């Protein structure tokens, strides 16, 4: 099992480049099932999660090729409506095939999904949306069995904002008969990206960037080429790395409008920012100021950045609080950061962080994708050597993160296990 050996260096400087957004590409890959023929996605990084989704789509009947950031998906011969446990158990986003399979084939058999161990993430909102559109669903030995003789537009009110359920409902509704309205829909950039690719395929979706989406069903969709948006979570991770540095760092190929909540908190912590068209230059604070964060649905502070921001606050001058309302159990990184001699205590889903003058290197273990990124950032600023094991988690969502960080001065070595 691979691990990172990290030596400290806070003198990061230069340009670091952001890859395409994993959480936008996964639903885009599923959306390609709706348009028979070859679609092409650009700006696609080399990630384990994307390979897992590609394998799943091949099982369903698609032909997929990938080279140099370009992925082609030929869905002309898609005919197998099952997403098996051995693939879906590895990655929660596999549930995205449910809507497209129902819409195109009229049936789907999808295992309950797996993924990072960051607390319960039920799929009930996905299932309720499919039922509202006319699907009949039963659960059998860990599988979702769904059938329909034809989906029909409906009004769907989500009990809470859900990126996954919003995207799945969109992909099912575009080929449904009649009009579908989604209320309390998620507004994340990854939802907007899904709307963009579906509309480019010939769907009729309005209300982008709002909580109310209207989908007028069409008879068929056609294949497209699409440039995928930059990964705002990778960009945010690199900006926090820059905030831990002593020198300016420029994060390239990112969209500042997708990062407003983080940028506000970085300014509160004492950083200065220069924003260009697709670049953000960060000047780190000489003395990190405390600021509290509360994770919320977009445009609030993203849960996928709270672990990394906790590292920054662990070196701040004073006490700060981090509360996660999205995944209350997403604090397994706290125990590992305390092994590096951070001073963090937990009260339910709130972390109380007492800033320390320095962290100290130790052996730590990654527990999920974003926690692993946090441990890498902590190791980069901890005195002495830090070993991060189980880094397969980080390979799920960051393309060659050690090479990118090393390009601006980090000292990270991958050792094969």
NORPEHU-V960460 format. One line per field, one symbol per residue. psi: psi as a letter, one per 30 degrees, with the letter a starting at -180 (. if undefined). burial: 1 if it has 24 or more other ideal C-beta (glycine too) atoms within 12 Angstrom, else 0. A space follows every 10 residues. Layout:
psi = ???
burial = ???
This chain:
psi = kllkjkkkjg hklakkkkll jefeeefeee ffffjkajlk klhjljkeee eeeeeeeeef glkkkkkhgk kkjjgegkfj gkjlefeeff kefffffeee eeeefglkjk lklbbkiglk ilgeeeeeee eefgkkklkj hgkjjklkgk kkklkkjkel kjeeeeeeee eeffglkakk kkkhlkglff eeeeeeeeef fgliklgkgl fjkkjjklel llllkkkkll jfeeeeeeee eefflflkkk jlhljeffge eeeeeeeeff lkkkkaegkk kkjlkfjklk kkkjkllkga kkffgeeefe eeffgliakl kkkjfeifgi gffeeeeffg hliklkjcgk kjjjklfllk klklkkflee eeeeeeeeef fkkakkkjlh gfeffefkjh eeeeeffgfl ikkkkk.
burial = 0011110111 0101111111 1111111111 1111111011 1111111111 1111111111 1101010001 1111100101 1111001101 1111111111 1111101111 1111110100 1010111111 1111101000 0011110100 1111010100 1111111111 1111110011 1111111111 1111111111 1011101100 1011111100 1011011111 1111111111 1111100111 1111110110 1110111111 1010100011 1111100111 1111101111 1111111111 1111110001 1111111001 1111011111 1111010011 1111110011 1101111111 1111111111 1100111111 1111111110 1101110111 1101000
